[in-house]
């Protein structure tokens, strides 16, 4: 059993004093700390008896990155969103679908270790199965729902197994009433297009390639149907606009859950 040591506010670690915990996940916790000069920093911990420690490697990588100089110094990360999701999907390991040139593909492993944050993890992760592109899209869509509604049905659930159980209720092997309730809870207050996207994700198979164009078009359709302009963004106008259809299921009565079964 891995044990994660808690660091209460006020405790000193070397020349750093713990201020508060910023967050915790499956692989450790992150704390805000400050030194005697008032400099703030983030301090990360991991279980003391973890079989595969990562902090030493992470510290080595961060030290190397600190030596990079690109214009203004330590800002080594540059994010440019050019709408190239499909290209990433085909080229990189971010979706774990890379194949050799002969077209062969490795057989999915029978069991894998859990990866990611329990709140956004796909059902496959909770079941110990190999991840696929389908699961990447599922995790992303949980984030979308949370951004829209402000919470997921399991946001206040602390136990990873209980979170997984809540998601598994959506599977086709579950009783119809259980499935409908789970989907209604997840998509309540969401536009009908969310139900269409979730059904598309749930119907995908391990080897399926996501239809990004359809997903993007469906999201844009949701904006159009709600009479919402994509631009300008809220923070560009100083105004806080309500999410399209928030609170009324996007004009769809029971919310996005109804469209899932239509």
Phi and psi in degrees as a GROMACS rama.xvg file:
@    title "Ramachandran Plot"
@    xaxis  label "Phi"
@    yaxis  label "Psi"
@TYPE xy
-74.7593  137.658  UNK-2
-116.427  122.897  UNK-3
-101.889  116.888  UNK-4
-74.4659  129.393  UNK-5
-86.0053  141.265  UNK-6
-116.579  100.689  UNK-7
-71.1562  154.226  UNK-8
-55.8151  138.167  UNK-9
99.8507  -20.5149  UNK-10
-73.5158  144.265  UNK-11
-100.211  137.185  UNK-12
-123.814  101.062  UNK-13
64.8399  -125.829  UNK-14
-94.7633  10.838  UNK-15
-110.844  142.37  UNK-16
-111.457  128.021  UNK-17
-70.1628  130.304  UNK-18
-97.4572  -51.2993  UNK-19
-167.088  162.725  UNK-20
-83.2409  131.49  UNK-21
-90.6829  -29.7469  UNK-22
172.634  167.635  UNK-23
-148.109  151.508  UNK-24
-143.321  -161.456  UNK-25
-69.1151  -21.7321  UNK-26
-113.957  4.29188  UNK-27
154.273  -167.829  UNK-28
-136.464  157.182  UNK-29
-124.788  132.693  UNK-30
-120.918  148.839  UNK-31
-86.7853  131.312  UNK-32
-137.151  165.88  UNK-33
-142.878  144.994  UNK-34
-98.0454  -176.154  UNK-35
-67.5232  -19.4011  UNK-36
-89.1737  -0.232722  UNK-37
87.2406  7.51738  UNK-38
-78.3294  128.204  UNK-39
-91.853  150.266  UNK-40
-155.166  169.344  UNK-41
-105.569  134.881  UNK-42
-117.542  126.159  UNK-43
-109.064  140.593  UNK-44
-122.772  161.59  UNK-45
-142.115  162.201  UNK-46
-53.7027  138.456  UNK-47
-67.3063  -27.5003  UNK-48
-113.718  28.4081  UNK-49
-64.5417  136.166  UNK-50
-70.3936  -21.4252  UNK-51
-130.966  77.8758  UNK-52
-64.1976  140.525  UNK-53
-117.246  -16.4709  UNK-54
-61.7806  -38.342  UNK-55
-62.5877  -44.8525  UNK-56
-64.8038  -42.5459  UNK-57
-62.8159  -40.7287  UNK-58
-63.4129  -39.2805  UNK-59
-63.6089  -44.9814  UNK-60
-63.4366  -44.9572  UNK-61
-63.7202  -36.7313  UNK-62
-63.6643  -42.3403  UNK-63
-64.9955  -42.0411  UNK-64
-64.3672  -31.317  UNK-65
-65.9799  -20.1649  UNK-66
-83.8829  -10.9656  UNK-67
-74.0409  144.672  UNK-68
-132.988  119.566  UNK-69
-136.875  86.4783  UNK-70
74.7085  -90.5704  UNK-71
-95.0562  15.502  UNK-72
105.811  -112.808  UNK-73
-84.1461  -0.175057  UNK-74
-79.8788  78.8698  UNK-75
-80.1884  -15.8312  UNK-76
-97.9152  125.082  UNK-77
-122.935  118.951  UNK-78
-106.962  117.025  UNK-79
-121.621  109.31  UNK-80
-91.8345  103.457  UNK-81
-111.348  17.2781  UNK-82
69.6508  31.1199  UNK-83
-104.171  43.6593  UNK-84
-60.6087  -40.7216  UNK-85
-63.9287  -38.7446  UNK-86
-66.4664  -42.0411  UNK-87
-59.3424  -42.4199  UNK-88
-60.9893  -36.8851  UNK-89
-83.3217  -29.894  UNK-90
-100.409  -35.0177  UNK-91
-103.927  173.996  UNK-92
-89.9716  4.79493  UNK-93
-62.9774  -27.925  UNK-94
-110.924  6.84514  UNK-95
54.2277  42.0442  UNK-96
-123.73  17.0006  UNK-97
-67.9835  136.354  UNK-98
-125.656  153.459  UNK-99
-69.1583  166.863  UNK-100
-65.4084  -19.8133  UNK-101
-81.0571  0.506705  UNK-102
87.4897  -3.74005  UNK-103
-72.9778  158.809  UNK-104
-140.473  135.959  UNK-105
-67.0684  140.617  UNK-106
-66.4356  136.266  UNK-107
-57.8626  139.448  UNK-108
-67.6731  146.564  UNK-109
-67.9692  -32.3667  UNK-110
-148.769  141.563  UNK-111
-135.909  159.877  UNK-112
-75.5602  153.279  UNK-113
-67.3103  137.308  UNK-114
-132.101  139.424  UNK-115
102.158  -172.723  UNK-116
-90.6618  128.608  UNK-117
-53.7702  -36.1184  UNK-118
-60.4153  -39.4828  UNK-119
-106.175  -1.28059  UNK-120
-65.02  144.894  UNK-121
-72.5098  163.365  UNK-122
-56.7826  -38.4688  UNK-123
-57.5281  -37.9234  UNK-124
-64.9002  -40.7281  UNK-125
-67.6174  -28.3731  UNK-126
-90.7875  1.35808  UNK-127
74.2671  25.5696  UNK-128
-97.6993  161.216  UNK-129
-62.7179  138.303  UNK-130
-79.1096  149.814  UNK-131
-135.282  -178.48  UNK-132
-62.7657  -34.3972  UNK-133
-55.4098  -43.3245  UNK-134
-71.2331  -33.3094  UNK-135
-60.4939  -44.121  UNK-136
-66.5  -37.8072  UNK-137
-61.8842  -44.9698  UNK-138
-62.1798  -43.4248  UNK-139
-59.5341  -39.9773  UNK-140
-71.333  -30.6958  UNK-141
-60.3579  -40.1812  UNK-142
-62.8879  -41.7022  UNK-143
-60.0774  -45.8372  UNK-144
-63.3148  -41.6896  UNK-145
-65.261  -39.9127  UNK-146
-62.9115  -36.727  UNK-147
-74.7254  -46.7605  UNK-148
-93.8994  -25.0457  UNK-149
98.2649  -12.2926  UNK-150
-165.542  160.553  UNK-151
-108.855  159.98  UNK-152
-56.0347  -26.4715  UNK-153
-107.413  16.3994  UNK-154
-58.5245  -34.428  UNK-155
-99.2604  12.5383  UNK-156
-93.2073  125.402  UNK-157
-91.5487  -26.7976  UNK-158
-85.1808  128.175  UNK-159
-61.92  -38.3  UNK-160
-63.2821  -40.5906  UNK-161
-65.5681  -36.2727  UNK-162
-64.4126  -44.8564  UNK-163
-62.4878  -40.516  UNK-164
-61.3742  -37.6984  UNK-165
-65.304  -36.0722  UNK-166
-76.073  -38.6196  UNK-167
-63.1954  -25.606  UNK-168
-59.0064  -16.626  UNK-169
-82.9601  -12.5006  UNK-170
-68.7489  153.415  UNK-171
-65.4713  -23.744  UNK-172
-76.0328  -9.37926  UNK-173
-79.5635  155.787  UNK-174
-55.9679  146.24  UNK-175
-54.7032  -44.2007  UNK-176
-63.7353  -38.0148  UNK-177
-66.4343  -43.92  UNK-178
-60.7224  -48.9807  UNK-179
-60.7802  -40.2842  UNK-180
-67.7655  -41.8251  UNK-181
-63.1625  -42.6179  UNK-182
-70.247  -38.5358  UNK-183
-63.4231  -40.7091  UNK-184
-64.2077  -40.5469  UNK-185
-69.8938  -39.7278  UNK-186
-105.599  8.39396  UNK-187
-59.4094  132.254  UNK-188
82.235  -2.75783  UNK-189
-92.7075  155.492  UNK-190
-67.3703  159.7  UNK-191
-60.7387  -29.21  UNK-192
-62.3784  -28.6177  UNK-193
-64.8222  -37.1167  UNK-194
-64.6646  -38.044  UNK-195
-64.6048  -42.3435  UNK-196
-67.8353  -43.2018  UNK-197
-62.7004  -40.7821  UNK-198
-63.2596  -40.5861  UNK-199
-60.3543  -43.8487  UNK-200
-64.8827  -46.3756  UNK-201
-65.4056  -27.0703  UNK-202
-84.5176  -11.3969  UNK-203
-68.4577  151.554  UNK-204
-106  169.116  UNK-205
-53.1882  -42.8783  UNK-206
-91.1091  -2.23795  UNK-207
-67.2293  142.68  UNK-208
-92.2168  125.928  UNK-209
-61.837  140.741  UNK-210
-90.1935  84.0179  UNK-211
-61.9516  -38.1693  UNK-212
-59.7652  -42.0914  UNK-213
-66.5462  -41.8243  UNK-214
-62.2411  -45.8865  UNK-215
-63.5673  -43.1206  UNK-216
-62.9181  -37.8128  UNK-217
-67.7628  -38.9592  UNK-218
-66.4299  -40.3233  UNK-219
-65.9656  -35.0593  UNK-220
-63.2294  -36.8188  UNK-221
-62.4223  -42.6733  UNK-222
-62.6113  -45.6135  UNK-223
-62.802  -45.2055  UNK-224
-64.3945  -28.1306  UNK-225
-89.7024  -1.55147  UNK-226
70.5943  30.526  UNK-227
-104.875  131.718  UNK-228
-84.5618  137.816  UNK-229
-68.5291  -37.4682  UNK-230
-120.588  150.032  UNK-231
-78.7578  162.461  UNK-232
-74.1337  160.524  UNK-233
-53.7694  -44.5956  UNK-234
-73.9479  -11.0324  UNK-235
-86.1719  -18.568  UNK-236
-108.918  -14.4784  UNK-237
80.1166  6.61876  UNK-238
-109.22  151.385  UNK-239
-107.505  107.339  UNK-240
-91.8369  146.176  UNK-241
-70.7473  146.012  UNK-242
-63.8071  146.162  UNK-243
-59.0713  116.68  UNK-244
80.2989  4.77842  UNK-245
-59.8647  129.55  UNK-246
92.0263  -17.5114  UNK-247
-128.471  13.0695  UNK-248
67.7787  25.8053  UNK-249
67.2857  28.0965  UNK-250
80.4968  11.0879  UNK-251
-106.038  26.7016  UNK-252
69.6529  -94.2329  UNK-253
-84.8428  8.98931  UNK-254
86.3224  -167.11  UNK-255
-64.6276  -18.9909  UNK-256
-63.0565  -32.3309  UNK-257
-62.6527  -42.8881  UNK-258
-71.2189  -18.3676  UNK-259
-61.1172  -37.9762  UNK-260
-98.032  -1.4738  UNK-261
